């Protein structure tokens, strides 16, 4: 796998790793901030009795009112503007008429396209009063993501990210989903490289300044295996154990890493109240 200046690369996934300049960092900061602001906005609306379709509508209106486009809408046929993944749904849950219940946990995944740049982020939410096992899973998942991000720096290896996540999650008696991964992004929604959330340290490609990608581990209380439902999108745990996910979009700087999707309101993980 080789690296290419993003200025010289086509706006599609060619398998090459794009290295971005300072102007691109500005674009990603703006897109990432809007995605994070969308999740900040929805916090007060996640409560028992609200449907995931209502949450989708609120996010769609918020994003489009600010001159952006929700990237998931019509992406490869996906019918909604956000993903809402409840309890044992691992990812890509489709918003619909299902009303949230007290004790549910849910991931909301938002990607916006602002001036051509993609801001991609997700957070977990408690619905009503959380259960102890749910709180623990969410805490472990957030920390797993942050440990993966802390492994990012110029000269490190891609495998260092997955190794940091897997080592921590499994030490906490949780499992790491293998079927989905983080991804490069920028002007392309899903670009090279694939970012696995498990693996061996000091393996894989070298991380270089200018790389943009997501870190988005999915952590299960039970077994890591998943299956896809008949809608072709919704992934669930095979053993119906609870699953959680957090996601940030990041860029590698000359001396470390920048998180583009940090919450402006400081609402990084539950409890948000």
N, C-alpha and C positions, 0 to 999 in steps of 0.2 A: 504494500500500500504506500502510495507516495503523497507528498504534500504539494499544494499549489496555491499561489496567491489568489485570494477570492476575487480580486479585480480582474483576473485573467480566466476565471472559471465560468462555465455556463451555469445558469440558474436551474440546476437539476442535480440529482445525485449521480455522480459519475464514478463513485467509489474512491475518489481522491479526497484527501482531507484539506479543506480550505483554511487558509491562514488569513485572518482579517486585520484591517488597519484601524487606526484611532477613530475614524469616522464611523466605521461599522460598530465599534463599541458604543458610540453615542446612540446609534439606531437601536441597538439591543437594550440599552438602558431604558429608553423610552418605551419600547414594546414590553419589556419585562416589568416595568413599573405599572403599566396599565393592566397587565394580567394580574399582578399582585393586588392592585386596587380593586379589581373585580371581585376577588376572593374576600378582601376586606369588607366590601359592600354587602356581600351575601350573608355574612356572619349573623346578623340580626334576623334573618329570614328563615334560618334553619331551625325548625321547631316541630313538635308533634302536630300532625294534621296537615302540614304543607305537602303538596305533591312535588315530585322532582320536576315535573313539567312546568310548574309555576317558577321554580328556581331557574330553570333553563330560560324562560321568558324574561325574567329579571336581568339575568346576565347578558342575554342577547341585546336587550334595550340599552344597558349600561355601556356595552362595548361599542355598539353602532353609533350611539349618541356622541361618542368621542372620536369619530372618524375612522374607526378600525373595523375589522371584519373578524368574526369568530371562525378560526381556521377549521374546526371539525365539521362545520355545517356543509354537507354535500361532499365531504372528503371521502372518496372511494365509496360513496353512497351512504355515509353516516347521516342520519336524518335530523340531528339536533346540534345545538351550538356549544354544549358542554357535555362532559361525561359525568354521570352520577353513579357511583358504585357502592352499594349498601351491603354491610355485614360480610357475607361470604363471597360477594362479587369482588374479584381481584382487580379488574379494570374494564374500561370501555362499556360500562353500563349506560343504557339508553334512557334518558328522561322520559317519563310517562305518567300515567294516572295514579301510580302507587303513592299513597300518603305515608309520610314518615311516622314512625312509632316511637314512643318513649323507650330509651335504651338502645336504639339503633346507633350504629356508627356509619359514616359515609365519607367517601372521598369525592371531592369535586375537582375535576381536571379542566383547566381553562387554557386555551391557546388563542392569542390574538395576533392578527397581522396588522401592523401599524407602519405605514409608509414603506411597506415591503418587507419589514422585519418581523420575525416570529418571537413572541414572548410566551413561554410554555411553563406552566406551574400547576401544582396540585397540593391540596391540604386535606387533612382529616377533620371531621366534625363529629361531636357528640350530639345526639338528639335527646333532649331532656336530661334525665339523670343517668350518668354513665355507670356501667358495671366495672368492677375492679379489673377483670381480665381484659376488658376493652381499653381501659386507661393504660394498663401495662403494655399492651400491644402497640398502642399509638405512641407511647413514650419510646419504646424500643425502635420503632420504625423511624421516628424523627431522628433519634440519635444515630441510627445506622446510616441514614442519608448524610448527616453532617460529618460523620467519620469518613465516609467516602469522599466528600468534598474536601475535607482537610488533607486528604492524601494527594490532592491535585497541586502540582507545581511544575515549572519547566524542568525537564530532565527526568521526571518520574515516568513510570510506565502505566499504560492503561490498566493492566492487571492489578496494580496497587489499589485502585478504587474498589473493584469487586472483592479483593482479598480483605480489605478493611471492613467492608459491609458484612461479608459472610462470617468472618471470625467473630465479630461482635454479636450478630443476630443468633448464631448457633450457640454461642456461650450463654445466651439468654433463653435457650430452649425454644427458639423459633426457627422457622425455615425460610429460605430465600427462593422466590419464584424464579425458575430458569427460562420460562417460555417468552418473557418480554424483557426488554432492555432499554437503557437510555440511548440517545442518538445525537448525532450532530444536528445543528440547526443554524439558522441565520436567515437568509432569503429563501431557503428551502426548509420545509416543515420537518422532513425526516431525511437526514443526510448522513454521510460517513463522519465519524466511525460509529459502530455499535458499541455501546458501553455496558458490558455485563456487570451484574451486581454480585457475582461470585467469581472465584478463580484464584490464581496464584500471584503473589507479589513478585515484582521484578520480571513480569512477563508482558508480552504485547508491545504495541508501538510506543515510541517515545512521545511524551506530551510536550508541545511547543507553544510559545506565545502566539496568540491570535486564534487558537482553536476555540470554537464554541460548541457546547454540547449540554445535554441534560444528565442529571443524576436523579434517578427516580425508583428506588428499590420498592418492591412489593414483598411484604413480609407476612407470613402466615403463622397462626398459632399451632396449626397441625402440620400435615404433610405439604410439601412444596408443589405437588402436582396439580394441574388445572385442566379444565375442559371448556370448550366453547359451546355456547347454547345455539339453538336452531336459528336465531336471528343473525348469526354469523359474526357477531361482535362481542357479546357479553361473555367474559371469561369468569369462571367460578372455581372455587377450590373443589377438588374431587371428593374430599372428605367432609365438605360443608363447614370446615373450620373458619373462624374469622380471619379476614385479611385486611391489611392496611397499607397505605402508600403515601409518601410525600415526594414532591418533585421540585427541583430548582433548575433554572437555566443559568449556565455559568460561562465565563470566558477566562482563558489563561492569560495572565499578564506577564510582564518581564520578570517579576519576582514572586508570583503567587497566583491567586485566583480571585475573580470578582463574581459575586452572585448578583445577577440581574433582576431576580424576582423576589427579593426580600420584601416583607410587608412594610409599607410606609407607616402603618399604624402600630407596628410592633406585634401583630397578631400571627406569630410564627407557628404555634401549635395550641391545641386546646389545653386548658379551658380558656375560652375567649371572653367570657363575661367579667 
